[in-house]
């Protein structure tokens, strides 16, 4: 079976010193997804595998290693979309579950079955304790919050909490710097810890179907109960298969960055709409990101617009996929791999030297040709 | 000060026998909003007042009298949007608060102040226990769930629970009928109880600014933690003031119906985009509702598409407002009033006789001329 996966480790700041760590996370997530694709998994299953592997990685802000809330807890958001059925499943402010994206996927799969056994409409998005309860009722194991807290996340939490205490006495530039760090914009933090946002994936399977997913630990020191773009339809991820676009192309997108901003720009859906309307995918993504995000009328009050996205445009006729990325944060770590390859390709895209995060953007891309014949396992 | 308010009591089924009750609720909500508008309140304050008055009414599925969850609790969603700043605030699966829309408004107002005291990004959407905690920290009083349960809601809950037990043994047509009732599509229930969905309001104030709001108790017997369209940006409500549309018109919308469906169609925003592009508001709303909801590719798996909306298009040059409504449920109860009037106008719009809820729609509207001069208090 053929197919490919594209993933991102979040928009933010990726320290050059930790490149090997990112590479390991990228490789593992891509390998896992490619492995299940080769065994006949569909795109929805593959993005869930890729994103749950990223959740398990301590170097991402999702699942294990998530930013801590104001009260020192872990509350995650995740979303997943199936480009074939156009169904969406998501969870918000979910604690006590190791892999939130798997719960989102379970919600998606339940919906595809139609009405519940008692004629009730299956939920599309569940939050908080109700989401945890649903997950446990559907075979997920509740874990202790402490098992999701990494030493790095705890150390960052303690430092931010200490800084908060003296925040009002800091000079304005230091206040701004601290605010940016908590926002996950990737300002390098003195001792080398880093901040990234939502991780995600887009996959095309051997049937040419597309799916996308996102998962996030949210912003550092967020108020408990705060939900970000990962659980909002059209904001965190988007997928539309060729059968649904009335064209020979499938499109998918997964976003990362300041959740409140991405939510107000419906960024994932908007990027895909652009890709469907243009024959020049790279320019389309750049234009969409600039016009609908960096210069969006919905963000006029925001000094810095910190976000990023990966997007895929797959042409079924020639079996070529354009994998694209853009970001206004200092960096975006991207990986991709297809079923003919044994190792993922990783790109840490960075803003041009001297460019200011939050107002300018970088743009990149690669083309993958999807083999028609079945690959040996 | 001049201005006007348009409200709805939810898409569903409004029993002719209970017309006086609806009229009282409509009148009270409009009067309260007009009263604060006359005293100089802005559109955001007025929609919050109107919707909180509807929440207090036991005959609506919002706040007091909400549908009960599977476990017999009350969990509400609410959202509010300011067409001037384009900011949005929302809560989801919020229990223990009498007026969820007021918490959504408080979240909106906090965002407009910019970063929080410690440099943190203010949350836009809060859910569950975290939302309750935030509300209590911001001066809201926690109430006991039992104080929000009306005898009618409890009776409907018990009946549905009993029916669920024997659901699988019911003949298919009765299963379908029960499913529809729980979905709030307004199928008349034998003993005269009724089901409606999300309530909402759109207001234009004396400065010509527009705002909108929604509030919902959700679907009957929903899983705890399930959130619907009221808390989703672009889905439950939308508002864009003329200063933001680069035109001389302000637009606003508030939707109601099957939350999962409305979410996937981004209906409030989509209706407003249509109103901005057309000189024929009534046709525009009808076309949008038909094309983007009833025939939406996102709802191909859904047998019935049960929703409704009120929309406002206000022209600043001639100070005329078109108040429009549409619905595919059996009925939609609409009210409107301006600052020159002493009593609200109520319309219970119904599908044509014999029309099938979920696949056809009704469309209606009225024009209001907003006085330029200040009205005596």
Interface residues (C-beta under 8 A of the other chain):
Chain A: X75 X85 X86 X87 X88 X92 X93 X111 X112 X114 X115 X117 X118 X119 X120 X121 X123 X124 X125 X126 X127 X128 X129 X130 X131 X132 X133 X134 X164 X167 X168 X175 X176 X178 X179 X182 X183 X219 X221 X222 X223 X224 X225 X226 X227 X232 X233 X234 X235 X244 X258 X259 X260 X263 X264 X266 X297 X298 X300 X301
Chain B: X75 X85 X86 X87 X88 X92 X93 X111 X112 X114 X115 X117 X118 X119 X120 X121 X123 X124 X125 X126 X127 X128 X129 X130 X131 X132 X133 X134 X164 X167 X168 X175 X176 X178 X179 X182 X183 X219 X221 X222 X223 X224 X225 X226 X227 X232 X233 X234 X235 X244 X258 X259 X260 X263 X264 X266 X297 X298 X300 X301
